Amino acid sequence: MSTEELVRVTPRGLYCPSGDFYIDPWQPVSKALITHAHGDHLRGGSDEYYLAAAGAGLARLRLPADASVHELPYGRRVTFGDTEISLHPAGHVLGSAQIRLEKDGEVWVVSGDYKRDPDPTCAAFEVVPCDVFISEATFALPAYRWTDTPTVAREILTWWHDNRRRGLASVLFAYALGKAQRVLAELAALTDDAVFVHGALAGLTDVYRAHGIKMLETLPATVAGKSDYAGALILAPPSAAGSPWMRRFGEHRTGFCSGWMRIRGDRRRRGYDRGFVLSDHADWPSLLRTCHETGARRILLTHGYTDALCRYLREQGVDAAALRTEYGAEE
């Protein structure tokens, strides 16, 4: 078995020397393999992009029109230099992928961001056996444990309807790619009411619809002549909070969907009326479960509470270390 590092950290990003490509680079490169379309993993300027076919529409929406985007079906094996790669579902957002690399019988998997909870808007996470597993650690503390999503969806619906009875608009903040569409899909199992959306969500939601994903009907929150939003639910990105855009909704209540809402103090500090614990990342039990199920003899951790998870894994006899990257917690 090879002792060569199949992936290493460089000033431009995670680099595979034997395949001469980068994974989610943070600077422009010649060949970029992309795990998913969130802005900290998909950045413009590279010559060529390779990503899962299901995420190509999102990538093209976020990249310049002349970007060279190559689509790879999940599971198809492709060779770059001396390295064979394939993409496997990560369960994070539409088209998210883990990247499996194999050379001389050694297998590495770069997970990108992932979750293990069911999600009607994307393919479920696939456990990929490997020798080395590169995992995120966004919510790698024992306090972060998720409630099942249908329960959270019912909490959102109850909050919305309670506000409606009081003549108030409900403004729910959710990350524009992935979280907003997941909320729309989960609510579609509970109601037929339409939802107003911020412009930043509209195009992304259209891509999800083009993939046949069932979601609630959406209307632009800038409907001509619309002045009374009492009783309505409005979905918006967190960046809209406190902006002049909010004035159109009159008296309203605010909510925020995020894994960070598990810690009550976070909601108070951020100034939301209500927090809903809904994350597109793995919680603490899922991180431990995944690291175990891959069978990896070595675990490398990126972005998040890497020190805490490293320490825990080492106490369990696992060879674990942190990788310094420029990925962030988009939540």
Summary of the structure (lengths in Angstrom):
residues: 331
radius of gyration: 20.4
end to end distance: 38.6
largest distance: 67.4
contacts: 1146
relative contact order: 0.15
helix: 27%
strand: 26%
